[in-house]
Amino acid sequence: MEQQVNKGLKMNSRIGIVSRANYLTWQLN
């Protein structure tokens, strides 16, 4: 169970980083 929670957190952080990068590039354009 703990492993699945960690996996979910890793995926969420990766999605957050990607969405933040997309937001920054959108702001620059």
Order of alpha helices (4+ residues) and beta strands (2+ residues): alpha
